[in-house]
Amino acid sequence: MKTPDKQPGFEKSLERLEAIVQEMESGTMSLDKMMKHFEEGMGLVKFCSEKLNEVEHKIEILVKKNGQMTAEPFAAPEADTAPDKETENI
């Protein structure tokens, strides 16, 4: 379902931000155009950051611990590639 506002979604905003960065890195823009792109990019960074914070907050709310709803910060599980010292001698 589309939202009635004209704000683009996170993915579209991120794509536009990447395009702005590529254009600015090309070094072929005038100073005025570069400033306009910089301003647009800063707005997109703010929007994307807010969306990420919103999603992170939702994840925190959904974490359950011992049947109770608790807020815990989201952290991706770290892959432990080193052998366990206890199992190493078995």
C-alpha positions in Angstrom: 0.0 0.0 0.0 1.4 3.4 -1.0 1.5 6.2 1.5 -0.4 9.3 0.4 2.6 11.7 0.9 5.1 12.2 -1.9 8.1 11.2 0.2 10.1 8.5 -1.7 10.8 5.3 0.2 14.1 4.4 1.8 15.4 2.4 -1.1 14.7 5.1 -3.7 16.3 7.7 -1.4 19.4 5.6 -1.0 19.6 5.1 -4.7 19.4 8.8 -5.3 22.0 9.5 -2.7 24.4 7.1 -4.4 23.8 8.8 -7.7 24.5 12.2 -6.2 27.8 10.9 -4.7 28.8 9.5 -8.1 28.0 12.8 -9.8 29.9 14.8 -7.2 32.9 12.5 -7.4 33.1 12.9 -11.1 34.5 16.4 -10.7 32.7 17.8 -13.7 30.0 19.9 -11.9 30.0 23.6 -11.3 30.2 24.8 -7.8 26.6 25.9 -7.8 25.4 22.5 -9.0 27.6 20.8 -6.4 26.1 22.8 -3.6 22.6 22.0 -4.7 23.5 18.3 -4.8 25.2 18.6 -1.4 22.0 20.1 0.1 19.8 17.4 -1.5 22.2 14.7 -0.3 22.1 16.0 3.3 18.3 15.9 3.2 18.4 12.3 1.9 20.9 11.3 4.6 18.7 12.8 7.3 15.6 10.9 5.9 17.5 7.6 5.6 18.9 8.0 9.1 15.5 8.6 10.5 14.0 5.6 8.7 16.8 3.4 10.0 16.3 4.7 13.6 12.6 4.0 13.2 13.2 0.4 12.2 15.8 -0.1 14.9 13.2 1.1 17.4 10.6 -1.3 16.1 13.1 -4.2 16.4 13.9 -3.2 20.0 10.2 -3.3 20.8 9.7 -6.7 19.3 12.4 -8.4 21.3 11.0 -10.7 23.9 12.8 -12.0 26.9 11.3 -14.6 29.3 7.8 -13.9 28.0 8.1 -10.2 28.9 8.4 -7.5 26.3 11.7 -5.8 26.8 13.6 -3.2 24.8 17.0 -4.5 23.8 19.3 -2.9 21.3 19.6 -4.8 18.0 23.0 -6.4 17.4 23.8 -8.8 14.6 25.2 -12.0 16.0 28.9 -12.2 15.6 30.2 -15.3 13.9 32.7 -17.1 16.0 35.2 -18.7 13.6 37.9 -19.5 16.2 37.7 -23.0 17.6 36.4 -23.3 21.2 39.2 -24.0 23.6 37.0 -26.5 25.5 36.2 -28.5 22.4 39.7 -28.2 21.0 41.1 -30.8 23.4 38.3 -33.3 22.9 
